């Protein structure tokens, strides 16, 4: 693994700036990988790791920088739980560890550096120095990563019986004995304004 300072530089480029959330994400990923014994996530260990993140904030970009896990590689999984937490899964060893940021770390940062103006600058400095046990709750967990969720998984596509769009990776649902996409089954994040754009 790289040093904290090196990851900070990479995270600042990837995210557009460096903030306390980025440093927290870097530390979270570094510690999670250390607990799993993964020391080369971008190299020889890259196919061993799948990471689940529970929030779509700054820390997530930093986690991706350290772990090398990306959505497009199917190694980064997003579960929208609204928690500053991530689970690191070692596929080779069948082990997983979940780290959740402790809310008390923010107060501890204020106590450590009351002379620094601004909570972000206080937290940035403190998060670089605080022991991992003060930053995170750590829990060994069991995660079942099905074959359809693994990087490199290939499967035939299924056409939705309602809209005709192709569905990959077994994400179709059966409604009235027909394979349909999640949108047509009622799980929607958008509403069409017209039939098609021109």
Number of C-alpha atoms within 10 A of each C-alpha: 16 11 8 15 12 11 21 22 12 17 26 17 12 14 16 10 13 18 18 21 20 26 27 26 27 28 27 29 25 23 20 24 23 12 15 16 11 19 17 15 19 15 10 10 16 16 18 16 24 25 26 20 25 18 17 15 15 21 27 25 20 28 28 21 25 26 27 21 24 17 12 9 13 16 23 24 19 14 13 10 11 11 14 23 22 26 25 27 26 21 16 10 9 12 15 23 21 22 22 17 21 16 13 11 18 19 13 18 22 18 12 15 15 12 9 14 10 10 15 15 16 22 26 18 16 23 25 16 12 16 11 19 12 14 23 22 14 20 12 13 12 13 17 11 12 8 11 15 17 18 19 12 11 12 10 10 14 18 16 21 15 13 11 11 13 14 18 15 15 13 13 21 17 13 12 7 7 12 19 25 26 15 16 16 15 9 9 9 6 7 7 6 7 6 6 6 5 3
